[in-house]
Amino acid sequence: MPIVTAHGISKAFGTRVLLRSADLTVRAGERLGVVGRNGAGKSTLGRMLAGTETPDQGQVTRRRNCRILILEQVPHLDPALTAEETVAGGLLTWTEAVTRHREASDALAANRDDVAALIDAQSQAAEDVERLGGWDQRHRVLTLLGLLGVRHVDKPVSQLSGGEQRRVALARLLIARPDLAILDEPTNHLDADTIEWLEQFLLEEYSGALLLITHDRYLLDRVAQRTVEISDGELYVFEGGYERYLEQKAEREEHVARTEQNRQNFLRRELDWLRRQPKARSTKQSARVDRAQAALSITKPRQEKTAQLSVEVSRAGKTVLELRGLSVGIGDRMLCEPFDWSLVAGERVGILGPNGAGKTTFLRTLLGTHAARAGEVTLGKNTKVSYLDQQRSSLDDSGTVFENVIGDQSRIVFGGQPIEPFSYLERFGFTRGQYQQPVGSLSGGERARVALARLLRQSANLLVLDEPTNDLDVPTLGALESMLIDCGATVLIVTHDRWLLDRVATSLLVWSASEARVTLHAGNFTTYRRLHALVRVPPVSAPVERTKGRESERPETLRTVKTKSRSLSFAEAKELAGLLDAIETAEQTVQSITARLSDSATYSKGGKEVADLHGTLVAAKFEAERLIARWEELENKQTGG
């Protein structure tokens, strides 16, 4: 059943056309992802579907009595309300049912004559309240805020950071459970763990329809059932998530390219025919002339321009950066305990951790703009650093794109070769009409590209990037990833973009969620996640038997793994004897924590304790599963199973 249908909608700002006669239907329960370049019209489409903006032409039809809510990139919140009050305001249906129950109860207490009708109204309201989650909803509010990393639930939202306000707005929308949720860049200002939680929530708990406007490619791939692309004013719909969208888009572009090639071949043949002497074609069909003229009138399909990012990498020594006993802190708060680390040329290190863990402060300490608590930082003799900060503070919002990137230089020297300023700006996707546009008037993605253009005009061998993916569209993200992989520079990158970390990172520095501790993990994000799970829940292992001959010389991961029955050792038999008691204790711990989370008194102390309990519950469940897996392993080994 359709929730909202857009038919023939068009939208333009001046001469810039965002949508041209676009059609789209969102049905109950389905999940759509929306992709496109910065400024293509994704957010405008979301606002038109939500009813907060009207199309220039066409119409948007919404199902009667359905609720459509939108999370905008800049949320509009009542500054006087606390975070808890703001989120509780999303419980509109529940609040209405509670109000009906209270009014019916007050009328009954006043000894009104229509007792039977009031009792029915009171009973119906009570049933609605129970259906919507029960009488105590505060625990739901605090749980959502805790899971989204909002700790100061009693503060007015006016005193929260922009990122915290976004998370409060997201919690308010999620708790409201509308018929259609339109989420515009919901993963901005969320760390990787919280993004994974949101992904699971949308897949397993949220039952309404969903329109996801996001550059998070993992989220798109795992949640979206259809993918909507906005390109050059046209709207295209593809089946499946992000990976399937890429496949279908490649097929469509190949078809367009073949069609254009056939048209060009036809034109060459017909033009050759038309240029012959009139006598030679006096008996030819006039229809052939018409076909040639019709082919000439077809507009050549526009090719998408993708940013071409590159950096001139200067020569570096073997060691780029070395830390000895480094610890970082702010005031009385320790952000990381002392540790040693050497960064070798060519490494690409992703930096992961919860919001507020100290990742940006760590980068500033490496660069010498923040004093270390203890230890020392040594840059290699030939190390040359280029730094992109999260706030893009190097930009002058009152200056133009040209002034911010080029300045008073007449030419940019790149790779020893001079490049015209206009050609350099075109590499980053800027048109000539944007050169004199003030940076303060640009979108977030356009500002990010200006910052990258400014950063990459200088040679470097160590790129330090703090959240470079914020606000970038998918094509520019792809260009950034390709540059980081191909350029040969050493890279330190703080990001929550799991797709980028999987493609780019050779290792990860991970901040602990509960301790001031940093751990180095080899490999990309997926490798880290798998190993992290294996540490908590060891797999059932089997002895490795090497086969004779050449196979024994193969790497360990490629050797044949075989199992055979063996009797238990004394230590294993002793371990098995105590495992059932250990499993029972672990399951009792899970039940105890679950009971505390079900007790309304737990939520009176605020969201931090609730969030900590949820984390403890996850760890307790993993421990119970680990013990059960170990018991099964030893039991099978003992019985020869």
C-alpha positions in Angstrom: 0.0 0.0 0.0 1.5 3.4 -1.0 2.3 5.8 1.8 3.4 8.6 -0.5 3.5 9.1 -4.2 5.3 11.8 -6.2 4.0 12.2 -9.7 5.7 14.5 -12.3 7.4 16.7 -9.7 9.9 19.3 -10.8 12.1 21.6 -8.7 14.6 24.3 -9.7 16.5 27.1 -8.0 17.1 29.8 -10.6 18.6 28.1 -13.7 19.7 25.1 -11.7 17.2 22.2 -12.3 17.2 19.6 -9.4 14.3 17.4 -10.5 12.6 17.2 -13.9 9.1 15.4 -14.0 10.2 12.8 -11.5 7.9 9.9 -10.3 8.4 7.9 -7.1 6.2 5.8 -4.8 7.1 4.7 -1.3 5.1 1.7 -0.1 4.4 0.6 3.5 7.4 -1.1 5.1 9.8 -0.8 2.2 13.3 0.7 2.6 14.8 3.0 -0.1 18.3 4.5 -0.3 18.9 7.8 -2.1 22.2 8.6 -3.7 23.6 11.4 -5.8 26.1 14.1 -5.9 26.2 17.0 -3.5 23.6 19.5 -4.5 21.8 16.9 -6.8 18.5 17.4 -4.9 18.5 14.5 -2.5 17.5 16.5 0.6 15.0 18.5 -1.5 13.3 15.3 -2.6 13.1 14.2 1.1 11.5 17.5 2.1 9.0 17.4 -0.7 7.9 13.9 0.2 7.6 14.9 3.9 5.6 18.0 2.9 7.9 20.6 4.3 8.7 21.9 0.8 6.5 22.1 -2.3 7.5 21.1 -5.9 7.3 23.7 -8.7 5.3 21.3 -10.8 3.6 18.0 -10.2 2.0 16.8 -7.0 2.8 14.7 -4.0 0.0 12.5 -2.6 0.2 11.1 1.0 -2.0 8.4 2.4 -4.6 9.7 4.8 -3.7 9.6 8.5 -0.2 8.4 7.9 2.7 9.9 9.8 5.8 11.0 7.9 8.7 12.4 9.9 12.0 13.7 8.6 15.5 14.0 10.2 17.1 17.0 8.6 20.8 17.7 8.5 20.2 20.8 10.7 17.4 19.7 13.1 14.9 22.3 14.5 14.6 21.7 18.2 13.0 23.7 21.0 16.1 25.2 22.7 14.4 25.4 26.1 13.6 21.6 26.4 16.1 19.1 27.7 17.3 16.2 25.6 15.0 13.8 27.5 12.0 16.1 27.1 12.7 16.5 23.4 12.8 12.8 22.8 9.7 12.2 24.9 8.0 14.6 22.7 8.2 12.0 19.9 5.8 9.8 21.8 2.8 11.6 20.3 0.5 8.6 19.9 1.4 7.3 23.4 0.9 10.7 24.9 -2.5 11.1 23.2 -3.6 7.7 24.7 -2.4 8.6 28.2 -4.2 12.0 27.9 -7.4 10.2 26.9 -7.1 7.8 29.8 -6.6 10.7 32.3 -9.5 12.7 30.9 -11.8 9.7 31.2 -10.6 8.9 34.7 -11.1 12.6 35.8 -14.7 12.5 34.3 -15.5 9.3 36.2 -14.2 10.9 39.4 -16.5 13.8 38.9 -19.5 11.4 38.9 -20.6 12.2 35.4 -23.9 10.5 34.2 -22.4 8.8 31.1 -20.5 6.2 33.2 -20.7 3.4 30.7 -19.3 5.4 27.9 -16.5 6.8 30.1 -15.6 3.3 31.3 -15.4 2.1 27.7 -13.2 5.2 26.8 -10.9 4.6 29.8 -10.6 0.9 28.9 -9.8 1.6 25.2 -7.2 4.2 26.2 -5.6 1.8 28.6 -5.4 -0.9 25.9 -3.8 1.6 23.6 -1.2 2.6 26.2 -0.2 -1.0 26.8 0.0 -1.7 23.1 2.3 1.2 22.6 4.8 0.1 25.3 3.2 0.4 28.7 2.8 3.2 31.2 6.4 3.9 31.9 8.1 5.2 28.7 11.0 7.0 30.4 13.2 3.9 30.2 12.7 3.8 26.4 13.7 7.5 26.1 16.8 7.1 28.3 17.9 3.9 26.6 17.7 5.4 23.1 19.7 8.5 24.3 22.3 6.3 25.9 22.7 4.0 22.9 23.2 7.1 20.7 25.8 8.5 23.0 23.9 11.4 24.6 25.0 11.6 28.2 23.7 14.9 29.4 20.0 14.1 29.1 19.0 16.9 31.6 20.7 19.7 29.7 18.7 22.0 27.4 19.4 21.1 23.8 20.7 24.7 23.3 23.7 23.8 25.4 24.5 20.6 23.4 26.9 20.4 20.5 25.6 20.2 16.9 26.4 16.5 16.8 24.6 15.9 20.1 21.5 17.8 18.8 21.5 15.6 15.7 21.5 12.5 17.9 18.7 13.8 20.0 16.7 14.5 16.9 17.4 11.0 15.6 16.3 9.5 19.0 13.0 11.5 18.9 12.2 10.2 15.4 13.1 6.6 16.2 11.0 6.5 19.3 8.0 8.0 17.4 8.0 5.1 14.9 6.3 6.9 12.0 4.8 5.2 9.0 7.6 6.7 6.9 10.9 7.9 8.3 13.1 10.1 6.0 16.6 10.1 7.4 19.0 12.7 5.9 22.6 11.7 6.6 21.7 9.9 9.8 25.2 8.6 10.4 26.8 12.0 10.6 28.4 12.5 14.1 28.0 8.8 14.9 30.9 6.5 15.7 31.3 3.1 14.0 29.8 1.1 16.9 26.7 3.4 17.0 26.3 3.2 13.3 26.3 -0.6 13.5 23.7 -0.4 16.3 21.5 1.9 14.2 21.8 -0.5 11.2 20.6 -3.4 13.3 17.8 -1.3 14.8 16.5 -0.3 11.4 16.7 -3.9 10.2 15.3 -5.7 13.2 13.1 -3.3 15.2 11.9 -0.5 13.0 8.9 -1.7 11.0 7.9 1.4 9.1 8.9 2.6 5.6 12.3 4.2 5.3 14.0 6.7 3.0 17.7 6.8 3.7 19.7 9.8 2.3 23.2 8.8 3.1 26.8 8.4 1.9 27.3 5.4 4.2 27.6 2.6 1.6 27.5 -0.3 4.1 24.2 1.1 5.6 22.8 1.5 2.1 23.9 -2.0 1.0 22.5 -3.7 4.1 19.3 -1.8 4.7 18.0 -0.6 1.3 15.7 -2.7 -0.8 15.6 -0.2 -3.7 18.1 2.5 -4.5 17.1 5.9 -5.9 19.7 7.9 -7.8 19.3 11.6 -8.7 21.5 12.7 -11.6 21.3 15.8 -13.7 17.6 16.4 -12.9 16.6 12.8 -13.6 15.4 10.2 -11.1 16.4 6.6 -11.6 15.2 3.7 -9.4 17.3 0.5 -9.1 16.4 -2.8 -7.3 18.5 -3.8 -4.3 21.1 -2.1 -2.1 24.3 -0.3 -3.0 26.2 -3.2 -4.6 23.3 -4.1 -6.8 22.8 -0.5 -7.7 26.4 -0.2 -8.9 26.0 -3.3 -11.0 22.8 -2.0 -12.6 24.2 1.5 -13.1 27.2 0.0 -14.9 24.9 -1.9 -17.2 22.8 1.2 -17.9 25.8 3.3 -18.7 27.2 0.5 -21.0 23.8 0.5 -22.8 23.8 4.3 -23.1 27.4 4.2 -24.4 26.5 1.5 -27.1 23.5 3.5 -28.1 25.6 6.7 -28.5 28.2 4.8 -30.4 25.6 3.4 -32.8 24.2 6.9 -33.3 27.6 8.3 -34.1 28.3 5.4 -36.6 24.9 6.1 -38.3 25.6 9.8 -38.5 29.0 9.2 -40.1 27.4 7.0 -42.8 24.5 9.3 -43.4 26.6 12.4 -43.5 28.8 10.8 -46.0 25.7 10.0 -48.1 24.3 13.5 -47.8 27.5 15.1 -48.9 27.5 13.3 -52.3 26.6 15.2 -55.4 22.8 15.8 -55.8 22.7 13.7 -58.9 24.2 10.7 -57.0 21.3 10.8 -54.5 18.5 12.2 -56.7 16.6 8.9 -56.4 17.2 8.4 -52.7 14.4 8.4 -50.2 13.5 11.7 -48.5 12.8 9.6 -45.4 16.5 8.8 -45.1 17.3 12.5 -45.0 14.7 12.9 -42.2 16.2 10.1 -40.2 19.6 11.7 -40.4 18.3 15.0 -39.3 16.5 13.4 -36.4 19.7 11.7 -35.3 21.6 15.0 -35.5 19.0 16.6 -33.2 19.5 14.1 -30.4 21.4 15.6 -27.5 24.5 13.7 -26.7 24.2 12.1 -23.2 26.1 14.1 -20.6 29.0 12.3 -18.9 29.2 12.6 -15.2 32.2 14.5 -14.0 34.0 12.9 -11.1 36.5 14.7 -8.9 40.1 13.7 -9.8 42.0 13.8 -6.5 45.8 13.5 -6.4 48.6 14.7 -4.2 52.3 15.1 -5.0 54.1 12.8 -2.5 57.6 13.9 -1.4 60.3 11.5 -0.5 60.1 10.1 3.1 62.5 8.3 5.4 61.9 4.7 6.6 60.3 6.0 9.8 57.7 8.7 9.4 56.6 9.1 13.0 57.6 7.6 16.3 55.9 7.7 19.7 57.7 6.8 23.0 55.6 6.5 26.1 53.1 8.9 24.8 50.0 9.7 26.9 47.4 12.3 26.0 44.9 14.1 28.3 42.7 17.1 28.7 42.6 18.7 32.1 42.2 16.0 34.7 40.9 13.5 32.1 43.3 10.9 30.7 42.5 10.1 27.1 45.1 7.4 26.5 47.7 5.7 28.7 51.3 5.7 27.7 52.2 3.6 24.6 55.0 3.2 22.1 54.4 3.1 18.3 56.3 3.6 15.1 54.6 4.6 11.8 56.4 3.3 8.8 56.3 4.9 5.3 53.4 3.7 3.2 51.2 2.6 6.0 47.5 3.7 6.0 46.2 3.7 9.6 42.6 4.2 10.4 41.7 5.7 13.9 38.5 4.4 15.5 36.8 5.1 18.8 33.7 6.5 20.4 32.8 10.2 20.1 34.7 12.1 22.7 37.4 9.4 23.2 40.2 11.8 22.2 41.0 11.0 18.6 41.2 14.6 17.4 43.3 15.6 20.5 45.6 12.7 19.7 46.1 14.0 16.2 46.8 17.5 17.5 49.3 16.1 19.9 51.1 14.4 17.1 51.2 17.7 15.2 52.5 19.6 18.2 49.4 21.9 18.7 48.5 20.1 22.0 50.9 19.3 24.7 51.4 15.6 25.6 50.7 14.5 29.1 53.9 12.4 29.0 56.3 10.9 26.5 57.5 12.3 23.2 56.6 12.5 19.6 59.3 12.4 17.0 58.7 13.2 13.3 61.0 11.6 10.8 63.7 13.8 9.3 62.0 14.0 5.9 58.4 13.9 7.1 56.2 16.6 5.5 52.7 16.8 6.9 49.4 17.9 5.4 46.5 18.2 7.9 42.8 18.3 7.3 40.9 19.2 10.4 37.3 18.2 11.1 36.0 21.8 11.3 37.7 22.8 8.0 39.0 25.8 9.9 41.6 26.7 7.2 38.7 28.0 5.1 37.7 31.7 4.9 33.9 31.6 4.5 33.8 35.2 3.3 36.3 34.4 0.5 35.5 32.8 -2.8 36.3 29.3 -3.9 39.1 30.7 -6.1 40.6 32.9 -3.3 40.5 30.0 -0.8 42.3 27.5 -3.1 44.4 29.5 -5.5 44.9 32.8 -3.6 47.2 35.2 -5.4 49.0 32.4 -7.3 48.9 32.7 -11.0 49.7 29.0 -11.4 49.7 25.8 -9.4 52.8 23.7 -9.6 52.0 19.9 -9.4 54.5 17.2 -10.1 57.0 19.7 -11.2 54.5 20.9 -13.9 52.5 24.1 -13.9 48.7 23.8 -13.9 46.3 26.6 -14.8 44.2 27.5 -11.7 40.9 26.8 -13.5 42.1 23.3 -14.6 43.1 22.6 -11.0 39.7 23.6 -9.6 38.0 21.5 -12.3 39.8 18.4 -10.9 37.7 18.8 -7.7 34.4 19.1 -9.5 34.0 22.9 -9.5 32.5 24.6 -12.5 33.5 28.1 -13.7 30.3 29.5 -12.4 31.3 28.4 -8.8 34.8 30.0 -8.8 33.6 33.3 -7.5 31.0 31.9 -5.1 31.7 32.6 -1.4 32.7 29.5 0.5 30.2 30.3 3.2 27.3 29.8 0.8 28.4 26.3 -0.3 26.9 23.0 0.9 28.9 20.9 3.4 30.1 18.6 0.6 31.3 21.5 -1.5 33.1 23.0 1.4 34.8 19.7 2.0 36.0 19.7 -1.6 37.4 23.2 -1.2 39.3 22.1 1.9 40.7 19.1 0.0 41.7 21.2 -3.0 43.5 23.6 -0.7 45.2 20.7 1.2 46.4 18.7 -1.8 48.0 21.6 -3.7 51.1 21.2 -1.6 53.4 18.2 -1.7 53.5 15.9 1.4 54.3 12.4 2.5 52.1 12.2 5.6 48.4 12.9 5.2 46.6 13.5 8.5 42.9 13.5 7.9 40.2 14.1 10.6 36.8 13.0 9.4 37.5 13.8 5.7 34.4 11.9 4.6 31.8 14.1 6.4 29.4 15.5 3.8 31.2 14.1 0.8 29.0 12.5 -1.9 29.7 8.9 -3.0 31.6 9.7 -6.2 34.0 12.0 -4.3 34.4 9.3 -1.6 35.5 6.9 -4.3 38.0 9.4 -5.7 39.4 10.0 -2.2 39.8 6.3 -1.6 41.5 5.7 -4.9 43.9 8.6 -4.2 44.8 7.3 -0.8 45.5 3.8 -2.2 47.4 4.9 -5.3 49.4 7.9 -4.2 51.9 6.0 -1.9 51.7 8.5 0.9 51.5 7.5 4.6 48.1 8.2 6.0 46.5 8.7 9.4 42.7 9.0 9.0 40.0 9.4 11.6 36.7 8.2 10.2 33.6 6.3 10.9 33.2 5.3 7.3 33.5 1.5 7.4 33.5 1.1 3.6 36.5 3.5 3.3 38.4 1.7 6.2 37.8 -1.6 4.5 39.3 -0.3 1.2 42.1 1.9 2.5 43.3 0.9 6.0 46.3 -1.4 6.4 45.9 -1.3 10.2 43.7 0.4 12.9 44.4 2.3 16.1 41.3 1.6 18.2 40.3 3.6 21.3 38.7 1.5 24.1 35.0 2.4 24.8 35.5 2.1 28.6 39.2 2.7 29.2 41.9 5.3 28.2 43.6 2.6 26.1 44.7 2.4 22.5 45.2 -0.9 20.7 46.8 -1.5 17.3 45.1 -4.0 15.0 46.5 -5.2 11.7 44.2 -5.2 8.7 41.0 -3.4 7.8 37.7 -2.8 9.5 36.2 -6.2 8.6 39.3 -8.0 9.8 39.2 -6.1 13.1 35.5 -6.9 13.6 36.0 -10.6 12.9 39.0 -10.9 15.2 37.2 -8.9 17.9 34.3 -11.3 17.8 36.7 -14.3 17.9 38.4 -13.0 21.0 35.0 -12.9 22.7 33.6 -16.1 21.3 36.4 -18.5 20.3 35.5 -20.9 17.5 35.6 -24.6 17.8 39.1 -25.4 16.6 40.6 -28.6 15.2 44.1 -29.8 14.9 46.0 -29.1 11.7 47.4 -32.0 9.8 50.0 -31.2 7.2 49.8 -33.2 4.0 53.0 -34.5 2.4 54.7 -32.9 -0.5 54.2 -29.4 -1.8 51.0 -28.7 0.2 53.1 -28.6 3.4 55.0 -25.6 1.9 51.8 -23.6 1.4 50.9 -20.7 3.7 49.2 -21.7 6.9 45.8 -20.3 5.8 45.8 -22.5 2.7 46.7 -25.8 4.3 44.1 -28.5 4.5 42.4 -28.7 7.9 41.3 -32.2 9.1 39.8 -33.4 12.4 40.2 -36.6 14.3 39.0 -37.8 17.6 41.4 -37.5 20.6 40.9 -38.2 24.3 40.8 -35.3 26.7 44.0 -34.3 28.5 43.9 -34.0 32.3 43.5 -30.2 32.1 40.7 -30.5 29.5 38.8 -33.1 31.6 39.1 -30.8 34.6 37.9 -27.8 32.6 34.9 -29.8 31.2 33.9 -30.9 34.7 33.5 -27.2 35.8 31.9 -25.8 32.6 28.3 -26.6 33.4 28.5 -24.6 36.7 30.3 -21.8 34.8 27.5 -21.7 32.2 24.8 -21.6 34.8 26.6 -18.7 36.6 27.0 -16.8 33.3 23.3 -17.3 32.4 22.3 -16.1 35.8 24.4 -12.9 35.2 22.6 -12.3 31.9 19.2 -12.8 33.7 20.3 -10.4 36.5 21.3 -7.6 34.1 18.1 -8.1 32.1 16.1 -7.8 35.3 17.8 -4.5 36.2 17.1 -3.2 32.7 13.4 -4.1 33.2 13.3 -2.2 36.5 12.0 1.4 36.1 14.2 2.4 39.1 17.3 1.8 36.9 16.3 4.7 34.7 16.1 7.3 37.4 19.9 7.8 37.4 20.1 8.9 33.8 21.2 7.5 30.5 24.8 6.7 31.2 24.1 3.9 33.6 21.5 2.5 31.2 24.0 2.5 28.3 26.7 0.9 30.5 24.3 -1.8 31.5 23.5 -2.5 27.9 27.2 -2.9 27.2 27.6 -5.2 30.2 24.7 -7.3 29.0 26.3 -7.7 25.5 29.5 -8.8 27.2 27.7 -11.2 29.5 25.8 -12.8 26.6 29.1 -13.3 24.7 30.7 -15.0 27.7 27.8 -17.4 28.1 28.0 -18.2 24.4 31.7 -18.7 24.6 31.4 -21.2 27.6 28.6 -23.1 25.8 30.8 -23.4 22.6 33.8 -24.6 24.7 31.6 -27.2 26.5 30.4 -28.5 23.1 33.9 -28.7 21.8 35.2 -30.7 24.7 32.1 -32.9 24.9 32.5 -33.7 21.2 36.1 -34.4 21.6 35.5 -36.7 24.5 32.8 -38.7 22.7 34.6 -38.7 19.3 31.7 -36.6 17.8 
